[in-house]
């Protein structure tokens, strides 16, 4: 098990084995997912040119929406 301590400013250092496993570099963004009493830490996906800027609007991502607005 790998551990780290929380500072008085609620900050922590991500241990080197975790940084290596996620291939983290300075400036990378992290995603935290809470599942009950667990937190899943992952490296955020890099946005590439051509990515859908509306992917965050999942409520508008039904098959009907894609059919109606797919060619705009």
PQR file with spaces between the fields and no chain letter, atoms N, CA, C, O and H, PARSE charges and radii, in Angstrom:
ATOM       1  N    UNK     1       0.847   -1.181    0.000 -0.4000 1.5000
ATOM       2  CA   UNK     1       0.000    0.000    0.000 -0.0000 2.0000
ATOM       3  C    UNK     1       0.887    1.238    0.000  0.5500 1.7000
ATOM       4  O    UNK     1       1.896    1.301    0.704 -0.5500 1.4000
ATOM       5  N    UNK     2       0.495    2.211   -0.796 -0.4000 1.5000
ATOM       6  CA   UNK     2       1.229    3.474   -0.918 -0.0000 2.0000
ATOM       7  C    UNK     2       0.421    4.549   -0.208  0.5500 1.7000
ATOM       8  O    UNK     2      -0.790    4.646   -0.407 -0.5500 1.4000
ATOM       9  H    UNK     2      -0.324    2.160   -1.367  0.4000 1.0000
ATOM      10  N    UNK     3       1.077    5.358    0.617 -0.4000 1.5000
ATOM      11  CA   UNK     3       0.380    6.399    1.366 -0.0000 2.0000
ATOM      12  C    UNK     3       1.081    7.741    1.184  0.5500 1.7000
ATOM      13  O    UNK     3       2.232    7.807    0.751 -0.5500 1.4000
ATOM      14  H    UNK     3       2.061    5.279    0.779  0.4000 1.0000
ATOM      15  N    UNK     4       0.360    8.807    1.524 -0.4000 1.5000
ATOM      16  CA   UNK     4       0.930   10.147    1.604 -0.0000 2.0000
ATOM      17  C    UNK     4       0.153   10.898    2.680  0.5500 1.7000
ATOM      18  O    UNK     4      -0.940   10.485    3.067 -0.5500 1.4000
ATOM      19  H    UNK     4      -0.575    8.753    1.875  0.4000 1.0000
ATOM      20  N    UNK     5       0.718   11.994    3.156 -0.4000 1.5000
ATOM      21  CA   UNK     5       0.079   12.775    4.225 -0.0000 2.0000
ATOM      22  C    UNK     5      -0.559   14.031    3.655  0.5500 1.7000
ATOM      23  O    UNK     5      -0.117   14.572    2.642 -0.5500 1.4000
ATOM      24  H    UNK     5       1.606   12.330    2.842  0.4000 1.0000
ATOM      25  N    UNK     6      -1.602   14.477    4.328 -0.4000 1.5000
ATOM      26  CA   UNK     6      -2.295   15.709    3.978 -0.0000 2.0000
ATOM      27  C    UNK     6      -1.684   16.850    4.779  0.5500 1.7000
ATOM      28  O    UNK     6      -1.528   16.737    5.995 -0.5500 1.4000
ATOM      29  H    UNK     6      -1.961   14.037    5.152  0.4000 1.0000
ATOM      30  N    UNK     7      -1.336   17.948    4.111 -0.4000 1.5000
ATOM      31  CA   UNK     7      -0.757   19.102    4.795 -0.0000 2.0000
ATOM      32  C    UNK     7      -1.860   19.928    5.455  0.5500 1.7000
ATOM      33  O    UNK     7      -3.046   19.647    5.283 -0.5500 1.4000
ATOM      34  H    UNK     7      -1.463   18.039    3.123  0.4000 1.0000
ATOM      35  N    UNK     8      -1.458   20.942    6.204 -0.4000 1.5000
ATOM      36  CA   UNK     8      -2.424   21.824    6.858 -0.0000 2.0000
ATOM      37  C    UNK     8      -3.240   22.614    5.840  0.5500 1.7000
ATOM      38  O    UNK     8      -4.308   23.132    6.168 -0.5500 1.4000
ATOM      39  H    UNK     8      -0.494   21.170    6.343  0.4000 1.0000
ATOM      40  N    UNK     9      -2.745   22.711    4.607 -0.4000 1.5000
ATOM      41  CA   UNK     9      -3.473   23.395    3.539 -0.0000 2.0000
ATOM      42  C    UNK     9      -4.238   22.414    2.664  0.5500 1.7000
ATOM      43  O    UNK     9      -4.628   22.759    1.549 -0.5500 1.4000
ATOM      44  H    UNK     9      -1.878   22.290    4.340  0.4000 1.0000
ATOM      45  N    UNK    10      -4.458   21.192    3.150 -0.4000 1.5000
ATOM      46  CA   UNK    10      -5.192   20.142    2.438 -0.0000 2.0000
ATOM      47  C    UNK    10      -4.504   19.749    1.131  0.5500 1.7000
ATOM      48  O    UNK    10      -5.166   19.409    0.151 -0.5500 1.4000
ATOM      49  H    UNK    10      -4.141   20.911    4.056  0.4000 1.0000
ATOM      50  N    UNK    11      -3.171   19.797    1.124 -0.4000 1.5000
ATOM      51  CA   UNK    11      -2.404   19.403   -0.046 -0.0000 2.0000
ATOM      52  C    UNK    11      -1.645   18.121    0.258  0.5500 1.7000
ATOM      53  O    UNK    11      -1.343   17.816    1.411 -0.5500 1.4000
ATOM      54  H    UNK    11      -2.632   20.073    1.920  0.4000 1.0000
ATOM      55  N    UNK    12      -1.344   17.379   -0.798 -0.4000 1.5000
ATOM      56  CA   UNK    12      -0.542   16.171   -0.651 -0.0000 2.0000
ATOM      57  C    UNK    12       0.367   16.038   -1.862  0.5500 1.7000
ATOM      58  O    UNK    12       0.110   16.620   -2.916 -0.5500 1.4000
ATOM      59  H    UNK    12      -1.590   17.626   -1.736  0.4000 1.0000
ATOM      60  N    UNK    13       1.422   15.273   -1.700 -0.4000 1.5000
ATOM      61  CA   UNK    13       2.308   14.950   -2.811 -0.0000 2.0000
ATOM      62  C    UNK    13       1.905   13.586   -3.334  0.5500 1.7000
ATOM      63  O    UNK    13       1.723   12.645   -2.561 -0.5500 1.4000
ATOM      64  H    UNK    13       1.631   14.800   -0.845  0.4000 1.0000
ATOM      65  N    UNK    14       1.769   13.479   -4.639 -0.4000 1.5000
ATOM      66  CA   UNK    14       1.439   12.191   -5.227 -0.0000 2.0000
ATOM      67  C    UNK    14       2.721   11.370   -5.247  0.5500 1.7000
ATOM      68  O    UNK    14       3.704   11.776   -5.868 -0.5500 1.4000
ATOM      69  H    UNK    14       1.917   14.244   -5.267  0.4000 1.0000
ATOM      70  N    UNK    15       2.725   10.229   -4.582 -0.4000 1.5000
ATOM      71  CA   UNK    15       3.945    9.431   -4.499 -0.0000 2.0000
ATOM      72  C    UNK    15       4.471    9.025   -5.886  0.5500 1.7000
ATOM      73  O    UNK    15       3.697    8.845   -6.827 -0.5500 1.4000
ATOM      74  H    UNK    15       1.927    9.899   -4.078  0.4000 1.0000
ATOM      75  N    UNK    16       5.781    8.887   -5.991 -0.4000 1.5000
ATOM      76  CA   UNK    16       6.437    8.592   -7.258 -0.0000 2.0000
ATOM      77  C    UNK    16       5.890    7.341   -7.937  0.5500 1.7000
ATOM      78  O    UNK    16       5.709    7.375   -9.155 -0.5500 1.4000
ATOM      79  H    UNK    16       6.409    9.033   -5.227  0.4000 1.0000
ATOM      80  N    UNK    17       5.614    6.237   -7.239 -0.4000 1.5000
ATOM      81  CA   UNK    17       5.075    5.066   -7.947 -0.0000 2.0000
ATOM      82  C    UNK    17       3.726    5.344   -8.625  0.5500 1.7000
ATOM      83  O    UNK    17       3.424    4.770   -9.671 -0.5500 1.4000
ATOM      84  H    UNK    17       5.761    6.209   -6.250  0.4000 1.0000
ATOM      85  N    UNK    18       2.922    6.223   -8.026 -0.4000 1.5000
ATOM      86  CA   UNK    18       1.630    6.597   -8.611 -0.0000 2.0000
ATOM      87  C    UNK    18       1.865    7.475   -9.834  0.5500 1.7000
ATOM      88  O    UNK    18       1.240    7.281  -10.876 -0.5500 1.4000
ATOM      89  H    UNK    18       3.167    6.689   -7.176  0.4000 1.0000
ATOM      90  N    UNK    19       2.774    8.446   -9.700 -0.4000 1.5000
ATOM      91  CA   UNK    19       3.093    9.314  -10.844 -0.0000 2.0000
ATOM      92  C    UNK    19       3.615    8.496  -12.014  0.5500 1.7000
ATOM      93  O    UNK    19       3.265    8.758  -13.164 -0.5500 1.4000
ATOM      94  H    UNK    19       3.282    8.604   -8.853  0.4000 1.0000
ATOM      95  N    UNK    20       4.449    7.511  -11.725 -0.4000 1.5000
ATOM      96  CA   UNK    20       5.001    6.661  -12.789 -0.0000 2.0000
ATOM      97  C    UNK    20       3.906    5.802  -13.419  0.5500 1.7000
ATOM      98  O    UNK    20       3.858    5.659  -14.641 -0.5500 1.4000
ATOM      99  H    UNK    20       4.734    7.298  -10.790  0.4000 1.0000
ATOM     100  N    UNK    21       3.030    5.232  -12.598 -0.4000 1.5000
ATOM     101  CA   UNK    21       1.973    4.360  -13.119 -0.0000 2.0000
ATOM     102  C    UNK    21       1.011    5.123  -14.022  0.5500 1.7000
ATOM     103  O    UNK    21       0.544    4.587  -15.027 -0.5500 1.4000
ATOM     104  H    UNK    21       3.069    5.348  -11.606  0.4000 1.0000
ATOM     105  N    UNK    22       0.714    6.374  -13.669 -0.4000 1.5000
ATOM     106  CA   UNK    22      -0.202    7.194  -14.470 -0.0000 2.0000
ATOM     107  C    UNK    22       0.528    8.026  -15.527  0.5500 1.7000
ATOM     108  O    UNK    22      -0.101    8.748  -16.300 -0.5500 1.4000
ATOM     109  H    UNK    22       1.094    6.809  -12.853  0.4000 1.0000
ATOM     110  N    UNK    23       1.852    7.920  -15.555 -0.4000 1.5000
ATOM     111  CA   UNK    23       2.685    8.697  -16.474 -0.0000 2.0000
ATOM     112  C    UNK    23       2.392   10.191  -16.346  0.5500 1.7000
ATOM     113  O    UNK    23       2.202   10.895  -17.338 -0.5500 1.4000
ATOM     114  H    UNK    23       2.364    7.333  -14.927  0.4000 1.0000
ATOM     115  N    UNK    24       2.362   10.653  -15.096 -0.4000 1.5000
ATOM     116  CA   UNK    24       2.046   12.054  -14.827 -0.0000 2.0000
ATOM     117  C    UNK    24       3.267   12.935  -15.035  0.5500 1.7000
ATOM     118  O    UNK    24       4.394   12.556  -14.719 -0.5500 1.4000
ATOM     119  H    UNK    24       2.517   10.081  -14.290  0.4000 1.0000
ATOM     120  N    UNK    25       3.011   14.118  -15.575 -0.4000 1.5000
ATOM     121  CA   UNK    25       4.040   15.127  -15.754 -0.0000 2.0000
ATOM     122  C    UNK    25       3.508   16.448  -15.212  0.5500 1.7000
ATOM     123  O    UNK    25       2.304   16.611  -15.012 -0.5500 1.4000
ATOM     124  H    UNK    25       2.095   14.425  -15.832  0.4000 1.0000
ATOM     125  N    UNK    26       4.408   17.374  -14.980 -0.4000 1.5000
ATOM     126  CA   UNK    26       4.019   18.688  -14.479 -0.0000 2.0000
ATOM     127  C    UNK    26       2.961   19.296  -15.387  0.5500 1.7000
ATOM     128  O    UNK    26       3.110   19.297  -16.609 -0.5500 1.4000
ATOM     129  H    UNK    26       5.386   17.241  -15.142  0.4000 1.0000
ATOM     130  N    UNK    27       1.895   19.810  -14.791 -0.4000 1.5000
ATOM     131  CA   UNK    27       0.824   20.450  -15.542 -0.0000 2.0000
ATOM     132  C    UNK    27      -0.314   19.528  -15.924  0.5500 1.7000
ATOM     133  O    UNK    27      -1.358   19.999  -16.377 -0.5500 1.4000
ATOM     134  H    UNK    27       1.774   19.809  -13.799  0.4000 1.0000
ATOM     135  N    UNK    28      -0.138   18.206  -15.751 -0.4000 1.5000
ATOM     136  CA   UNK    28      -1.220   17.275  -16.059 -0.0000 2.0000
ATOM     137  C    UNK    28      -2.394   17.504  -15.124  0.5500 1.7000
ATOM     138  O    UNK    28      -2.215   17.884  -13.968 -0.5500 1.4000
ATOM     139  H    UNK    28       0.710   17.824  -15.383  0.4000 1.0000
ATOM     140  N    UNK    29      -3.585   17.272  -15.628 -0.4000 1.5000
ATOM     141  CA   UNK    29      -4.785   17.380  -14.805 -0.0000 2.0000
ATOM     142  C    UNK    29      -5.193   15.999  -14.330  0.5500 1.7000
ATOM     143  O    UNK    29      -4.961   15.001  -15.013 -0.5500 1.4000
ATOM     144  H    UNK    29      -3.731   16.963  -16.568  0.4000 1.0000
ATOM     145  N    UNK    30      -5.802   15.949  -13.154 -0.4000 1.5000
ATOM     146  CA   UNK    30      -6.243   14.702  -12.553 -0.0000 2.0000
ATOM     147  C    UNK    30      -7.753   14.688  -12.435  0.5500 1.7000
ATOM     148  O    UNK    30      -8.387   15.736  -12.315 -0.5500 1.4000
ATOM     149  H    UNK    30      -5.990   16.760  -12.599  0.4000 1.0000
ATOM     150  N    UNK    31      -8.320   13.508  -12.469 -0.4000 1.5000
ATOM     151  CA   UNK    31      -9.756   13.322  -12.295 -0.0000 2.0000
ATOM     152  C    UNK    31      -9.951   12.506  -11.021  0.5500 1.7000
ATOM     153  O    UNK    31      -9.297   11.480  -10.833 -0.5500 1.4000
ATOM     154  H    UNK    31      -7.805   12.656  -12.567  0.4000 1.0000
ATOM     155  N    UNK    32     -10.847   12.959  -10.148 -0.4000 1.5000
ATOM     156  CA   UNK    32     -11.190   12.245   -8.922 -0.0000 2.0000
ATOM     157  C    UNK    32     -12.630   11.764   -9.037  0.5500 1.7000
ATOM     158  O    UNK    32     -13.536   12.560   -9.284 -0.5500 1.4000
ATOM     159  H    UNK    32     -11.378   13.792  -10.301  0.4000 1.0000
ATOM     160  N    UNK    33     -12.840   10.468   -8.860 -0.4000 1.5000
ATOM     161  CA   UNK    33     -14.186    9.908   -8.866 -0.0000 2.0000
ATOM     162  C    UNK    33     -14.448    9.307   -7.492  0.5500 1.7000
ATOM     163  O    UNK    33     -13.650    8.512   -6.995 -0.5500 1.4000
ATOM     164  H    UNK    33     -12.104    9.821   -8.660  0.4000 1.0000
ATOM     165  N    UNK    34     -15.559    9.683   -6.882 -0.4000 1.5000
ATOM     166  CA   UNK    34     -15.907    9.176   -5.555 -0.0000 2.0000
ATOM     167  C    UNK    34     -16.901    8.043   -5.709  0.5500 1.7000
ATOM     168  O    UNK    34     -17.958    8.206   -6.319 -0.5500 1.4000
ATOM     169  H    UNK    34     -16.207   10.329   -7.286  0.4000 1.0000
ATOM     170  N    UNK    35     -16.555    6.896   -5.152 -0.4000 1.5000
ATOM     171  CA   UNK    35     -17.427    5.721   -5.151 -0.0000 2.0000
ATOM     172  C    UNK    35     -17.515    5.210   -3.718  0.5500 1.7000
ATOM     173  O    UNK    35     -16.650    4.468   -3.252 -0.5500 1.4000
ATOM     174  H    UNK    35     -15.697    6.764   -4.656  0.4000 1.0000
ATOM     175  N    UNK    36     -18.574    5.620   -3.034 -0.4000 1.5000
ATOM     176  CA   UNK    36     -18.714    5.233   -1.624 -0.0000 2.0000
ATOM     177  C    UNK    36     -17.594    5.840   -0.802  0.5500 1.7000
ATOM     178  O    UNK    36     -17.436    7.060   -0.758 -0.5500 1.4000
ATOM     179  H    UNK    36     -19.276    6.223   -3.412  0.4000 1.0000
ATOM     180  N    UNK    37     -16.814    4.983   -0.145 -0.4000 1.5000
ATOM     181  CA   UNK    37     -15.700    5.440    0.686 -0.0000 2.0000
ATOM     182  C    UNK    37     -14.371    5.401   -0.065  0.5500 1.7000
ATOM     183  O    UNK    37     -13.312    5.503    0.555 -0.5500 1.4000
ATOM     184  H    UNK    37     -16.942    3.991   -0.181  0.4000 1.0000
ATOM     185  N    UNK    38     -14.409    5.256   -1.385 -0.4000 1.5000
ATOM     186  CA   UNK    38     -13.191    5.190   -2.186 -0.0000 2.0000
ATOM     187  C    UNK    38     -13.130    6.352   -3.161  0.5500 1.7000
ATOM     188  O    UNK    38     -14.155    6.876   -3.598 -0.5500 1.4000
ATOM     189  H    UNK    38     -15.269    5.173   -1.889  0.4000 1.0000
ATOM     190  N    UNK    39     -11.921    6.738   -3.488 -0.4000 1.5000
ATOM     191  CA   UNK    39     -11.695    7.756   -4.520 -0.0000 2.0000
ATOM     192  C    UNK    39     -10.794    7.134   -5.573  0.5500 1.7000
ATOM     193  O    UNK    39      -9.754    6.558   -5.256 -0.5500 1.4000
ATOM     194  H    UNK    39     -11.089    6.312   -3.133  0.4000 1.0000
ATOM     195  N    UNK    40     -11.202    7.255   -6.823 -0.4000 1.5000
ATOM     196  CA   UNK    40     -10.411    6.744   -7.930 -0.0000 2.0000
ATOM     197  C    UNK    40      -9.719    7.924   -8.594  0.5500 1.7000
ATOM     198  O    UNK    40     -10.371    8.871   -9.035 -0.5500 1.4000
ATOM     199  H    UNK    40     -12.048    7.723   -7.081  0.4000 1.0000
ATOM     200  N    UNK    41      -8.401    7.861   -8.662 -0.4000 1.5000
ATOM     201  CA   UNK    41      -7.587    8.925   -9.235 -0.0000 2.0000
ATOM     202  C    UNK    41      -7.119    8.479  -10.611  0.5500 1.7000
ATOM     203  O    UNK    41      -6.514    7.416  -10.749 -0.5500 1.4000
ATOM     204  H    UNK    41      -7.872    7.092   -8.304  0.4000 1.0000
ATOM     205  N    UNK    42      -7.396    9.288  -11.631 -0.4000 1.5000
ATOM     206  CA   UNK    42      -6.937    8.991  -12.983 -0.0000 2.0000
ATOM     207  C    UNK    42      -6.385   10.262  -13.615  0.5500 1.7000
ATOM     208  O    UNK    42      -6.690   11.378  -13.193 -0.5500 1.4000
ATOM     209  H    UNK    42      -7.887   10.152  -11.518  0.4000 1.0000
ATOM     210  N    UNK    43      -5.572   10.060  -14.627 -0.4000 1.5000
ATOM     211  CA   UNK    43      -5.049   11.183  -15.392 -0.0000 2.0000
ATOM     212  C    UNK    43      -6.140   11.638  -16.349  0.5500 1.7000
ATOM     213  O    UNK    43      -6.751   10.822  -17.039 -0.5500 1.4000
ATOM     214  H    UNK    43      -5.325    9.153  -14.970  0.4000 1.0000
ATOM     215  N    UNK    44      -6.381   12.950  -16.389 -0.4000 1.5000
ATOM     216  CA   UNK    44      -7.401   13.494  -17.284 -0.0000 2.0000
ATOM     217  C    UNK    44      -6.965   13.304  -18.724  0.5500 1.7000
ATOM     218  O    UNK    44      -5.783   13.419  -19.050 -0.5500 1.4000
ATOM     219  H    UNK    44      -5.884   13.613  -15.829  0.4000 1.0000
ATOM     220  N    UNK    45      -7.914   13.018  -19.568 -0.4000 1.5000
ATOM     221  CA   UNK    45      -7.653   12.837  -20.990 -0.0000 2.0000
ATOM     222  C    UNK    45      -7.297   14.180  -21.607  0.5500 1.7000
ATOM     223  O    UNK    45      -7.966   15.182  -21.356 -0.5500 1.4000
ATOM     224  H    UNK    45      -8.874   12.924  -19.303  0.4000 1.0000
ATOM     225  N    UNK    46      -6.253   14.198  -22.407 -0.4000 1.5000
ATOM     226  CA   UNK    46      -5.839   15.426  -23.077 -0.0000 2.0000
ATOM     227  C    UNK    46      -6.837   15.765  -24.175  0.5500 1.7000
ATOM     228  O    UNK    46      -7.247   14.889  -24.936 -0.5500 1.4000
ATOM     229  H    UNK    46      -5.709   13.384  -22.611  0.4000 1.0000
ATOM     230  N    UNK    47      -7.224   17.017  -24.258 -0.4000 1.5000
ATOM     231  CA   UNK    47      -8.127   17.474  -25.318 -0.0000 2.0000
ATOM     232  C    UNK    47      -7.296   17.683  -26.572  0.5500 1.7000
ATOM     233  O    UNK    47      -6.313   18.424  -26.561 -0.5500 1.4000
ATOM     234  H    UNK    47      -6.890   17.729  -23.640  0.4000 1.0000
ATOM     235  N    UNK    48      -7.692   17.031  -27.642 -0.4000 1.5000
ATOM     236  CA   UNK    48      -6.986   17.160  -28.911 -0.0000 2.0000
ATOM     237  C    UNK    48      -7.824   17.989  -29.869  0.5500 1.7000
ATOM     238  O    UNK    48      -9.048   18.053  -29.753 -0.5500 1.4000
ATOM     239  H    UNK    48      -8.490   16.429  -27.651  0.4000 1.0000
ATOM     240  N    UNK    49      -7.157   18.611  -30.801 -0.4000 1.5000
ATOM     241  CA   UNK    49      -7.876   19.367  -31.821 -0.0000 2.0000
ATOM     242  C    UNK    49      -8.840   18.425  -32.529  0.5500 1.7000
ATOM     243  O    UNK    49      -8.465   17.317  -32.911 -0.5500 1.4000
ATOM     244  H    UNK    49      -6.163   18.559  -30.896  0.4000 1.0000
ATOM     245  N    UNK    50     -10.056   18.859  -32.698 -0.4000 1.5000
ATOM     246  CA   UNK    50     -11.056   18.021  -33.329 -0.0000 2.0000
ATOM     247  C    UNK    50     -11.943   17.295  -32.333  0.5500 1.7000
ATOM     248  O    UNK    50     -12.956   16.714  -32.720 -0.5500 1.4000
ATOM     249  H    UNK    50     -10.360   19.759  -32.387  0.4000 1.0000
ATOM     250  N    UNK    51     -11.578   17.320  -31.045 -0.4000 1.5000
ATOM     251  CA   UNK    51     -12.449   16.716  -30.037 -0.0000 2.0000
ATOM     252  C    UNK    51     -13.764   17.486  -29.991  0.5500 1.7000
ATOM     253  O    UNK    51     -13.812   18.676  -30.303 -0.5500 1.4000
ATOM     254  H    UNK    51     -10.754   17.792  -30.730  0.4000 1.0000
ATOM     255  N    UNK    52     -14.805   16.807  -29.605 -0.4000 1.5000
ATOM     256  CA   UNK    52     -16.123   17.419  -29.515 -0.0000 2.0000
ATOM     257  C    UNK    52     -16.174   18.352  -28.313  0.5500 1.7000
ATOM     258  O    UNK    52     -16.094   17.877  -27.180 -0.5500 1.4000
ATOM     259  H    UNK    52     -14.766   15.840  -29.352  0.4000 1.0000
ATOM     260  N    UNK    53     -16.306   19.667  -28.515 -0.4000 1.5000
ATOM     261  CA   UNK    53     -16.332   20.594  -27.385 -0.0000 2.0000
ATOM     262  C    UNK    53     -17.600   20.460  -26.542  0.5500 1.7000
ATOM     263  O    UNK    53     -17.673   21.020  -25.448 -0.5500 1.4000
ATOM     264  H    UNK    53     -16.372   20.053  -29.435  0.4000 1.0000
ATOM     265  N    UNK    54     -18.593   19.732  -27.032 -0.4000 1.5000
ATOM     266  CA   UNK    54     -19.852   19.597  -26.305 -0.0000 2.0000
ATOM     267  C    UNK    54     -19.959   18.259  -25.587  0.5500 1.7000
ATOM     268  O    UNK    54     -21.047   17.896  -25.139 -0.5500 1.4000
ATOM     269  H    UNK    54     -18.534   19.277  -27.920  0.4000 1.0000
ATOM     270  N    UNK    55     -18.851   17.508  -25.463 -0.4000 1.5000
ATOM     271  CA   UNK    55     -18.915   16.188  -24.841 -0.0000 2.0000
ATOM     272  C    UNK    55     -19.341   16.270  -23.378  0.5500 1.7000
ATOM     273  O    UNK    55     -19.816   15.282  -22.818 -0.5500 1.4000
ATOM     274  H    UNK    55     -17.968   17.803  -25.826  0.4000 1.0000
ATOM     275  N    UNK    56     -19.177   17.432  -22.754 -0.4000 1.5000
ATOM     276  CA   UNK    56     -19.572   17.586  -21.361 -0.0000 2.0000
ATOM     277  C    UNK    56     -21.090   17.655  -21.196  0.5500 1.7000
ATOM     278  O    UNK    56     -21.604   17.484  -20.091 -0.5500 1.4000
ATOM     279  H    UNK    56     -18.791   18.235  -23.209  0.4000 1.0000
ATOM     280  N    UNK    57     -21.807   17.906  -22.293 -0.4000 1.5000
ATOM     281  CA   UNK    57     -23.248   18.040  -22.236 -0.0000 2.0000
ATOM     282  C    UNK    57     -23.910   16.691  -22.506  0.5500 1.7000
ATOM     283  O    UNK    57     -24.582   16.515  -23.523 -0.5500 1.4000
ATOM     284  H    UNK    57     -21.389   18.046  -23.191  0.4000 1.0000
ATOM     285  N    UNK    58     -23.721   15.761  -21.609 -0.4000 1.5000
ATOM     286  CA   UNK    58     -24.197   14.394  -21.826 -0.0000 2.0000
ATOM     287  C    UNK    58     -25.719   14.304  -21.909  0.5500 1.7000
ATOM     288  O    UNK    58     -26.245   13.356  -22.492 -0.5500 1.4000
ATOM     289  H    UNK    58     -23.176   15.905  -20.783  0.4000 1.0000
ATOM     290  N    UNK    59     -26.432   15.270  -21.339 -0.4000 1.5000
ATOM     291  CA   UNK    59     -27.890   15.223  -21.412 -0.0000 2.0000
ATOM     292  C    UNK    59     -28.390   15.449  -22.834  0.5500 1.7000
ATOM     293  O    UNK    59     -29.555   15.185  -23.133 -0.5500 1.4000
ATOM     294  H    UNK    59     -26.005   16.040  -20.865  0.4000 1.0000
ATOM     295  N    UNK    60     -27.514   15.936  -23.713 -0.4000 1.5000
ATOM     296  CA   UNK    60     -27.882   16.145  -25.112 -0.0000 2.0000
ATOM     297  C    UNK    60     -27.185   15.132  -26.017  0.5500 1.7000
ATOM     298  O    UNK    60     -26.953   15.399  -27.196 -0.5500 1.4000
ATOM     299  H    UNK    60     -26.568   16.150  -23.471  0.4000 1.0000
ATOM     300  N    UNK    61     -26.859   13.992  -25.469 -0.4000 1.5000
ATOM     301  CA   UNK    61     -26.086   13.008  -26.217 -0.0000 2.0000
ATOM     302  C    UNK    61     -26.870   11.720  -26.437  0.5500 1.7000
ATOM     303  O    UNK    61     -26.333   10.624  -26.275 -0.5500 1.4000
ATOM     304  H    UNK    61     -27.047   13.775  -24.511  0.4000 1.0000
ATOM     305  N    UNK    62     -28.121   11.853  -26.800 -0.4000 1.5000
ATOM     306  CA   UNK    62     -28.919   10.660  -27.096 -0.0000 2.0000
ATOM     307  C    UNK    62     -28.798   10.347  -28.582  0.5500 1.7000
ATOM     308  O    UNK    62     -28.302   11.170  -29.351 -0.5500 1.4000
ATOM     309  H    UNK    62     -28.558   12.743  -26.932  0.4000 1.0000
ATOM     310  N    UNK    63     -29.241    9.178  -28.983 -0.4000 1.5000
ATOM     311  CA   UNK    63     -29.217    8.798  -30.394 -0.0000 2.0000
ATOM     312  C    UNK    63     -30.045    9.782  -31.223  0.5500 1.7000
ATOM     313  O    UNK    63     -29.661   10.134  -32.338 -0.5500 1.4000
ATOM     314  H    UNK    63     -29.643    8.509  -28.358  0.4000 1.0000
ATOM     315  N    UNK    64     -31.185   10.225  -30.677 -0.4000 1.5000
ATOM     316  CA   UNK    64     -32.036   11.177  -31.385 -0.0000 2.0000
ATOM     317  C    UNK    64     -31.316   12.516  -31.589  0.5500 1.7000
ATOM     318  O    UNK    64     -31.415   13.128  -32.652 -0.5500 1.4000
ATOM     319  H    UNK    64     -31.498    9.938  -29.772  0.4000 1.0000
ATOM     320  N    UNK    65     -30.591   12.959  -30.557 -0.4000 1.5000
ATOM     321  CA   UNK    65     -29.842   14.215  -30.671 -0.0000 2.0000
ATOM     322  C    UNK    65     -28.752   14.100  -31.732  0.5500 1.7000
ATOM     323  O    UNK    65     -28.580   15.001  -32.553 -0.5500 1.4000
ATOM     324  H    UNK    65     -30.510   12.461  -29.693  0.4000 1.0000
ATOM     325  N    UNK    66     -28.019   12.988  -31.712 -0.4000 1.5000
ATOM     326  CA   UNK    66     -26.949   12.806  -32.700 -0.0000 2.0000
ATOM     327  C    UNK    66     -27.526   12.770  -34.126  0.5500 1.7000
ATOM     328  O    UNK    66     -26.923   13.307  -35.054 -0.5500 1.4000
ATOM     329  H    UNK    66     -28.159   12.256  -31.045  0.4000 1.0000
ATOM     330  N    UNK    67     -28.677   12.145  -34.290 -0.4000 1.5000
ATOM     331  CA   UNK    67     -29.314   12.083  -35.607 -0.0000 2.0000
ATOM     332  C    UNK    67     -29.784   13.474  -36.053  0.5500 1.7000
ATOM     333  O    UNK    67     -29.592   13.862  -37.206 -0.5500 1.4000
ATOM     334  H    UNK    67     -29.168   11.709  -33.536  0.4000 1.0000
ATOM     335  N    UNK    68     -30.395   14.212  -35.135 -0.4000 1.5000
ATOM     336  CA   UNK    68     -30.952   15.524  -35.479 -0.0000 2.0000
ATOM     337  C    UNK    68     -29.872   16.585  -35.701  0.5500 1.7000
ATOM     338  O    UNK    68     -30.018   17.444  -36.571 -0.5500 1.4000
ATOM     339  H    UNK    68     -30.551   13.896  -34.198  0.4000 1.0000
ATOM     340  N    UNK    69     -28.791   16.530  -34.919 -0.4000 1.5000
ATOM     341  CA   UNK    69     -27.801   17.595  -34.961 -0.0000 2.0000
ATOM     342  C    UNK    69     -26.441   17.144  -35.482  0.5500 1.7000
ATOM     343  O    UNK    69     -25.501   17.938  -35.499 -0.5500 1.4000
ATOM     344  H    UNK    69     -28.673   15.832  -34.212  0.4000 1.0000
ATOM     345  N    UNK    70     -26.317   15.914  -35.897 -0.4000 1.5000
ATOM     346  CA   UNK    70     -25.021   15.353  -36.281 -0.0000 2.0000
ATOM     347  C    UNK    70     -24.340   16.030  -37.445  0.5500 1.7000
ATOM     348  O    UNK    70     -23.112   16.003  -37.529 -0.5500 1.4000
ATOM     349  H    UNK    70     -27.081   15.268  -35.883  0.4000 1.0000
ATOM     350  N    UNK    71     -25.090   16.637  -38.350 -0.4000 1.5000
ATOM     351  CA   UNK    71     -24.474   17.231  -39.543 -0.0000 2.0000
ATOM     352  C    UNK    71     -24.385   18.745  -39.464  0.5500 1.7000
ATOM     353  O    UNK    71     -24.136   19.392  -40.481 -0.5500 1.4000
ATOM     354  H    UNK    71     -26.087   16.659  -38.282  0.4000 1.0000
ATOM     355  N    UNK    72     -24.576   19.317  -38.318 -0.4000 1.5000
ATOM     356  CA   UNK    72     -24.479   20.780  -38.183 -0.0000 2.0000
ATOM     357  C    UNK    72     -23.047   21.250  -38.183  0.5500 1.7000
ATOM     358  O    UNK    72     -22.791   22.449  -38.077 -0.5500 1.4000
ATOM     359  H    UNK    72     -24.778   18.792  -37.492  0.4000 1.0000
